[in-house]
Amino acid sequence: MAAEFLSCPLCGFEFEKADTLCDHGCPLGKMCHLIRCPSCAYEFPEAQEPISWIKKMFGHKSAAVLDPPDVRRLSELDSGDTAIVMCVGRSGDSRHNTLAVFGLVPETEITLLQQNPSCVIQVGETQLALDKEIAADILVR
């Protein structure tokens, strides 16, 4: 039987359906139709609603699935703001692994110290200076 791969609509992480917490002992079991991303913990419906040809033609997107209201990019925060990391770029690339070494992983609380000339954040006792490009790839709430 071929593995069923899914892609998180929030962070883009690709994973097997069998790797979700839902498949490993969720009390709701088969009654729940949500999938939880193992990278950012975002929950989304297992079967995406079919998009009508009108929406495809005019490019309308579901704001509830693609743009949750409390999720922003790190580059959009103001100095002094505190946030929780949701997603650190694409899982599996070298940048993701390098930032994880410094403690920048999902569910970590960070404080933005400055935005210019580079984005400086506080992660626990560590201060990291990030390029604008990297800060734009980090999603926080």
N, C-alpha and C positions, 0 to 999 in steps of 0.2 A: 504494500500500500504506500503510495507516494505521500510525502510529508506536505502538509498544508501551510504555506508561508503567508504571513500577514505583514502589512506595513502600517505603522502608527501614523495617523493623519497629523499629529502634533509635531513629533520629532523626526519622523521619517525612518525610524529604526525598523529593520526587517527581522522577523523572528518566526519560529515555528509555533503553530497554535499549541502544541504540546508543552512549550516552554512557559506558558502563562500560569499565573497563580490560580486562575480559574480552572485549569486542568489538574491542579494538584491539591484538591481538597477544599474547594470553596463550598460552604454549606448550602448555597443555592443550587449548585450542580447544574443540571441541564435546563432548569427553569429560567436561568438568567441568560440574556442574550448580549451581554457586554463582554468585551475583551479588555484586559488590562495590560498595557505595554510594560514589559519587564525593564525597560530603560528609564522611562519617565513617569510610570505609574498612571498615565492618562487612560481613562476608560472610554471606549467607543463601541458602537453597535457592531455585532459580529457580521451581520449582513447589511451592507450599505444600501440605503434606499436608492432605487433606480432614479436617475436624473432624467427628467423629461427632455425631449429634443429641443424645446424652447429654452430651457435653462442652459443646455449645452451650447446652443447657438449664441446666446447673449452673455454667456460666461458668469451666470449667477452661481454663488457658492453658499453653502449652508454655514452661517456664522457660528452656529452652536458647535459644529464639529471642527471647523478649521481655525476659528479665532475665539477661543474662550475669553471672556471679558477680563478675567483677572491675570491672564498670562501676557507678559511683555518681554521685550528684548532687554538685555542688560544695558545696552547702549541708550535706552530710552529713560532710564532712571535718573534721578537728580542726586547730587552729592549729599551724603548723609542718609540716604534711603537704605532700609534693610529689606531683604527679600529672601525667599527660599528658591534654590535652584531646582528647575524642573528638568532641563535637558541641556547637555553640554555638547552641542554640535552633533555630528554623526558618530554613532558608536562604532568602534572598530578602527577608526583612523588614528594616526599617531598623535595628533593634537588632543584627541579625547583622552588617550592614555596618559599623556604628559600632564594634562591638567588634573587628572585623577590622582596622580602622585602627590600633588600639592593640596589635595583635599577638596578640590572642586568637583563634586559628584552630586547627582540628584539628591534632593531632600536636605542639602546643607544650607545653613543660614549664612548669608554674606552681607556685608555692608559696603556700599559704594563710597569710596573716599574722595575720588575726583574723576572727572570725565576728560579733561584736557590737560596737557597735550596727549596723554594716553589714559585709558581707563584703569584706575587703581582700585582694587577691592581688598577687603579684609576677610580672610577665611580662617576662622579660629584665631590663632596667634600669627598667622602668615599673611603678609601683604603681597599681592600679585599685581604687576603692571601688564595690561593686555592691550594689544593693538585694537583699533576700532573694528576691524574685520572680525576678530575673534569675539569681541564683546557683542557684536550683532548676531552671532551664532548661538549665544547662550540665552536660553529662555528661563525667566524667573516669574514668580508670583508673589 
